[in-house]
Amino acid sequence: MMDIERIRAETPGLKHGIHLLACGSALAPQPVIDAVKHHLDLEAQIGGYEAHKAEDAMLDATYDSVARLIGARRHEIALLENATAAWCQAFYALPLKAGDRVITCQAEYAANYVAYLQRQKRDGIEIDVVPNDESGALDVQALERMITDRTALVTITWVPTNGGLVNPAAEVGAIAKKAGVPFLLDACQAVGQMPVDVEALNCDFLSATGRKFLRGPRGTGFLYIRDSWLQKLEPIMIDHFAAPWVTTDSYALRDDARRFENWENSYALRAGLKVACDYAMALGIEAIEERATMLADTLRARISELEGAKVLDLGAKQCAIVSFTIDGLDPHSTVTALRDKGITIGASSPDSTRLDAEYRNLREMFRAAPHYFNNEADLDALIVALKSQL
Ligand SMILES: Cc1ncc(COP(=O)(O)O)c(C=O)c1O
């Protein structure tokens, strides 16, 4: 059983208002904040390189913590500054050529889709989009039918930025594996709110961020690369950390996933990311998922009772992101008005998920994401505040 009062007591941001936007950038717990501050203080006291050296063992264990969180091995993890940097390292390293097809989903995130478009323009790849099934999730049977011998990559978003949909990532992974096609999974909105196991997912590459449901610091992200791909994938850019300069005429790429990193990093943020992983694992990811999902289900039910409200989450399985519109309320200005009342939710605009937005004719919508540290009183306050705007 989670000790919610203790969890809330060690979330200092809660003293300043109600935060229901874990899908944006969640409130960090005190141990994460302490880890970042401690390392910055140490850098101020003894110097950056010296602080790194003094804390080397702890900082190095960040790889173990991230690996544990997703069922990977430490040499399969690269630490990067955000999920997009991580995703791009894998995507752009893949040697896709003219005529190769990538298969993606309707819920695909903008950053990923513009990268497909760039490689379409530059390299001549082609983009296939799997339709949704009746529930609004990626249709796995359609995916199976769409794979041809020209399919070079299956690349999908597990949980979209704009709603509670949970795409059937493990089924997608099983299909990709059977077809012998690599699978790149954007797990940015999933990590920290639900169990993530790269073996069960059968993904070859997985990217995620620290600041969302994982409650880590901003400016952190990571990439998982399956061991069997490590030697095959050459980073698009290297430095002398990724590939030490071993003779005047040659370099030697690292054997591990850190060939996708650079020499210079924010070690204070890494310290925070490590603690965020350990914190989530200590609470138990299943327990986190159960509580966050329960709060989101409650919020969906309560919002749908508001006059003029429409809950827009897709899929048979839904997670802790709640998307909705309310007739007469402009999301952008309402979010600002609620913020002034000490309640944080967000808005999602069509251009972050353009395929989905155009297919469903979505305009800007509200986005709220309760996490396990929220409680029913937070939801009550949001409902009262929304009503007061009507
Ligand atoms: C589904 C999805 N993928 C990727 C990202 C990008 O993450 P980051 O901002 O850490 O690069 C986001 C951010 O909102 C997202 O929602």
The ligand as an ORCA input file, in Angstrom:
! r2SCAN-3c Opt
* xyz 0 1
  C       4.888     11.002    -27.222
  C       6.059     11.906    -27.026
  N       7.234     11.591    -27.585
  C       8.323     12.365    -27.442
  C       8.262     13.535    -26.719
  C       9.487     14.377    -26.651
  O      10.091     14.339    -25.403
  P      11.238     15.394    -25.052
  O      10.552     16.714    -24.950
  O      11.833     14.917    -23.766
  O      12.214     15.387    -26.159
  C       7.070     13.918    -26.110
  C       6.990     15.165    -25.349
  O       5.947     15.665    -25.032
  C       5.936     13.072    -26.274
  O       4.770     13.403    -25.725
*
